[in-house]
Amino acid sequence: MKKEDIVPGDFYRILFGEAPPVFMLEVLLRTLLLYLALLFVVRIMGKRMGGQLTISELAVMVTLGAIVSPGMQMPQTGLLVCMLILVCALVFQRGSNWLEFKSARFEHISQGEVSTLIKDGVLQLDEMQRTKISRQQLFAALRNESIYNLGEVERAYLEACGMFSIYRTEQATAGLLLYPPSDPEINAFRQHQLDDRLACANCGATPQGQQRSDRCPVCGADQWDQASISEIN
């Protein structure tokens, strides 16, 4: 389109573009056919495509969107070309799954690895920085599992697919409270505050005999909260 063809207030061009209005009916037919083809291809790709996506599956899904969009909207693009590219995407996805099944090394390269975010109630800050996971993201996942403080957590993993796997301790220990100070009612629920124990506000470590003026021996921070311990049924 040339610059002189763009006229402000040209609602016909804004609504229909350069195609005639009858092309709207063709767009409806194109969209229906490509939608059915896309459903068929995704169904063949397997159940994982309808659940939590891995990195390679997410890449395929983004590719599928790019494939079908021109065929739906552009009159100069034939549907057979789009469907051929859909088949290529299917072959690529199935081929990647086969290679991941055959080679653990290829699976590690394509999917990534599990990251340990919490060990024995202490945040692994280096790993959190590497995986770009914030405290609030992790704390939200813990609160969603009805976990009251870090002392209840033995291990927390970030899976390669982006999901959190959380394992509780059998016996709760002193830890950093996870609920915000702005909600004192739930702060007191099933919690015993320890007057003689502090928790690092940065990593959650609870060293013995720590003073508020001292630095955390784990992460070097100097911000402390009162530690608490949860009742585990």
Beta strands, then each sheet from edge to edge (+ up, - down):
strand 1: 115-119
strand 2: 122-123
strand 3: 153-158
strand 4: 164-168
strand 5: 191-200
strand 6: 224-230
sheet 1: 2+ 1- 3+ 4-
sheet 2: 5+ 6-
end
